[in-house]
Amino acid sequence: MAIKQTISKGYQGLFLVVGTSRFFLLADFLFVYDLVIEPFFHKRNKIKRPPLALWFVVVPLAMSLIWSLNPNDGVQTVIRIVVLSLVIPTYKFRGEYNRIVFVSLVMLFGLVFFQSLETARPNGIHMNASSLGQSGFAFMSSKFWPVALAGGMILSFSIARAPLLVFFVFAIFSRNRLIRSTAIITTIIFFSMAFLQTPERVIISGISDGIERRIETLKPSKAVNNECGLERALEYKLLGYGFQSFCMSTGNVRPHNIYILSVYELGVLAIPFWFGIFLLARKFPIKVVAPLFILGLLTEELFGRPEGVYLIAIWLLYTWHGEDK
C-alpha cells in the first residue's frame, strides 16, 4: 500500500531525471500536469505574475527567432523557460519525490554501468557523456543522501571534468557535510574510472589539450566542422544567427561557453538578455547561482538546450528550494 501511494503521489519527480535527458518532452508533460493543469482544476494554481526581469530574458530570445533557422525548437524552449521560471520559486518538495528520483537515478546508473563495459564514456539516455555528467551534477546538492550519492556516481562514470570541477569548488565553500562528503567520494570514483577508461582526460597534457580545444571553439574562424552539414565561416553578427540556430547557420560545433554562444546567436540582444538573467539571479544567494555561471564558462548546454533549462531548475530546487526548506 505504501509503495502504491508513493508512486501515485510521487511520479511527478520523474521530470527531475528525464528533463535533463533526450526524453525532455515527457518531463514537459509531467511538469505541466502536476504544477499547472492539476492545480488549476483544483483551484490552487501556483502560477504567479511574471517578474519584470523575466521579460528581459524572454523578449530578446523571442525576437531572435524571427531570423533563426531553428524557430520551432526555439519557441518550445522559450515557453519552457517561462513556465519553469514562474513555477520553480513556489515549488514545494514532497518526500515521495525523492524516492522516485532515487529509484530513477539508480535505473539510469544501471544503464550507464552496462554501457561503461563497452564504451569509455557512456551517455545513458542523454545526448552525450557531458550532458549525462551535468545531469548527475544537478542532483549532487540534494540533502537526501541517496540522491546525492546516485548523482555523484553518474557524474563519475561520465568522466565529465567540467561539472566535477564546479561542484568541487561549490563544496569547498559549503558548510554542509553531506555536500563535502559527496564531492570527496565522487572525486575518488571519478579519477578511478578516468584512469581505467580514459587516462588521457586526467593527465596534465590531456587537460591542456582539452583547454586549447575549448578556446578554439570561442574564436571566429573559417575552419569548418561538418557535423551540421554546412560550410560557412563563423563570425559575429549585429543581431546574431538567431536563437538555437548556431549549428545550422555555421556548420560549426557550438562554443563550449554560454556567454560567447549567446553573443553569436543573439548579437546585441545578448545585452538585455544577460541583464535579465542577473536580475533573476539576485533572488538567490551567490553560492547557489555562482556554480551555474562558472559551469557556463566550460559548457554550452545551459544556454537554450531543453536539457540545460531543466538542469538549471533542478539545481535551484535542490540548493535553494530543497527539501530542508
N, C-alpha and C positions, 0 to 999 in steps of 0.2 A: 504493500500500500504506500509506504514511504517513497519507494522508487517511482511509483506511478505519479505521485504528487510532485516529486522533483522534476520529472520530465514534463508534466503538464504546465508547471509554473516556471520552469527554468529553461525551456527550449530556446527562448529568445537569446540566451547567452551565446548561442551558436554564431550569431553575427559577429561576435568579438573575434572568432577564429577565422571564419570563412571570408570575412570582409577584407582581409589582407591577402587573399589568395585569388586565383583565377575565377573563383565562384562568387565574386563580389555581388553579382546580381541576386543570388539567394540571400545574401546579407541585406541587400536593399529591401527585399520583401519582408524579411523577419523584423527588420528595424522599423520600417514604416508601419507594419501591422501593430507591433507592440507599443510603439511610442506615439503614433499618430492616429491610426484608424480606430483601434480598440479604445483608447482613452476618449476619443471624440464621441463614440456611441454611448459611452458610459458617463458622459458629461464631466469628464475630468481631463480635458485637453491640457497638455503641458506646454504647448507652443506659446511663446511669448512674442511681444513685438520685437522685430529685428533691431538690433543696435545700429546706430549710425555708422560705426566702424565697419560693419559687415558690408555696407553698400560700397565703401571704398575698395573692398576686395572683389566683390561680385561684378560691379559695373565695368571695370576695365577688362575682366575676363570675358564678359558678355559682348562687349564692343568688339574685341579682337576676333570673335567668332564670325564676324561679318566677312572677313577676308581669310579666315582659316580654311585649310584644306581638309580638316577633320572636325567639322562643326557638330556632327551627331554625338560623338563621344564627349565633345566639349560641353554641350548642353547638359548631358547627363551628369557630368562632373560638377558643373555649376549648381545644379539642383541639389546634388548630394552635399555639397559644401554648405548650402543654405540650411537644409534640414538638420544636418549634424550640428551646425553652429547654434541653431535655435534650441535643440533638444538637450545636447550634452550638459549645459550648465545646470539643468534641473533634473538630470538623470539620477536615480537612486538605485544603488546596488541591492540585490536580493541574494540571500545565501545560496539559493538554488542556482543562480547564475554561475557562481564559482565552481560548483560541482560539475555542471555541464561543460564549462570552459575547460576544466581539468581533464575530463574524460575525452573531450575533443582533441586537446593537445596531446594526450597520450596516444590516441589513434594516429594523429599526424606524425608523432615521433616514431611510431612503429613503422609507418611507411617510409619515413626518412632513413631509419636504421637499415631496412632491407635495401633501399636504394644505394646506401653507402657501401654495400657489399659489391656493387657493380660499377659505381662511379665515384670519383674522388670528391665531388661536391654535389650532393643531392639537392633537389629543389622541391621535393614534396608535391604539393598541389599548387605551387606558386610559379610565377613567371620564370624565376631563376633562383640560384642559390643566395644571391644578395638579398632579394626580396624575402626569401624564407628566413634569413638571418635577422632582418629588420622586424619581421613578424615576431620572432622569439624575443627580440629586444623589447618590444612593446609590452610584453607580459611580465618581464622580469622585475618590474617595480611593484608587483602585486603584494599586498600584505598577507595574502593566503599562500603560505609557503609551497604547497604542492604546485600551484600555478606558476609561481616564480621559478621554481626549480625546473619545471617542464619547459618553460620558455628558455631558460638557460641551456638546457640540453639541446633544444632545437637550434639555437644560435651556434652552439659548439660544433654540431655536425655539419652546419652550413659552411663553416670556416669563413664567415664574412667578417673581415677585420674592422671595418668602419663602425658598425653598431657595438662591437665588443669594446673598442676604444672609448666610444662615447659613454657607454654605460659604466665603464670602469672609472672614468672621470666623475660621473654623476655619483657613484658610490663613495668616492673619496670625500665629497662634500656632504654626504648624507649622514645623519646621526642614527639611522635605522640599522640595527644589527643584521636583520634579515637581508636587506639590500646589499650590505657589505659582504655577508656570507655568500649570497648568490653570485656576486661579482667574482669572488675568490674561487669558488667551485667551478663556475663557468670558465674562467680563465685557465684553470688547470686542465679541464677536459678539452677545451678549445685547442691548446697547444699540443696536447697528446694526440688529438685527431689530426692536427695540421702536420705534425712530424711524421705521422703514419701515412697520411693520404697525399698531402701536397706540401712537402717541407720547404719548397721554394717560396711559399707565401709568408713564411715567418722568419726567414734568414734576412740579414741586412741587405744583401744585393737584390733579393726578391722584393722587399719592401720599397727599396729605392726605385726599382723599375716600375712598380705599381704607382708610385707618386708621380714619376715622369709621364706615364701614360695618362693619368688623370689631368695633369697640367696641359698636356697636348690637346685634350678634348675641349679645353676652355678657350682656345685661341681661334680667331677667324682664320680659315685656311682653305686652300683649293684642294687639299688632299681629301679624297672621297672614299667613304666606306659604303659599299654597295648593299649593305644589309637591307636597306629600304628600297633598293632597285632603281635609284635615281643617280644622276651625275651632275650635281650643281655645286657651285662654290658656296662656302659658308661665310656669311657676312652679317654685320649688324645693320638693321633697317630701322627707320624712324618709328614705324608702327609695328615692327616685328613681323614674324611669319604668321602670327595668329596662334591662339591658344591650342595646344595639343597638336600642332602641325609641324613641329621642327623636323622630325624624321622624314615625313612625307615631302616637305618642301626642299630639303637639302640633300637627302640621301646619306647623311652623316648620323652616327650614333649620338644619342643625347649626351650633353656635357654632364659629368658627374658632379654637378654643383647647381643647386636650385636657383641661386641668385643670378648666375650667368645665364642659365636656361631661361629664366623669366625675362631677362633683357632681350634675348634672341626672339622669344615668342611674343612679347608684349611691347617691346620698344620703349617709348617714353611713358606708356601706360603702366609700366612697372613701378613708376614713382608713386602714384596714388595707391596702387595695389599693396606695396610694402608699407606704406603709411597706414593703411587699414589693418594690415597684419600686426604691426607694432602696437596699434591702439587696442586690438583684441588681446594681444599678449600681455598688456599691462594688467589685465584682470587676474593674472596668475602670478605666483611667486617666481622670481628669477630662476630658482633651482628647478622649477618644473618645466619652463619653456626653453631654458638655455640648452639642454641636451638636444632638443629638436633643431634649434638654429645651428648647432655645431654639426649635427648629422647631415644637415642640408649642405654643408660645405663639402661633404665627401660623397654624397649620393644624390640621385635625381628623382627618386620615386615620390618624395613628399610633395613635389610640385605637379599637380594635375592628374597624376595617376590615381585611379579609384582606390587601389590598394593603399596608396600613400595617405589619402584622405582618411581612411579608416584607421590607419596606423596612428595618425595624429590623435584621432578621437580616443582610441584605446589608451594611448599613453596618458592623455589628460584624465581619463576616467580613473586609471589606477594610481596616478601620482597625486591627483588633487581631489577628485570626486570619488575616491576609493571607498572600500568597504569599512574603513575605520572612521569615516566622517559622519 
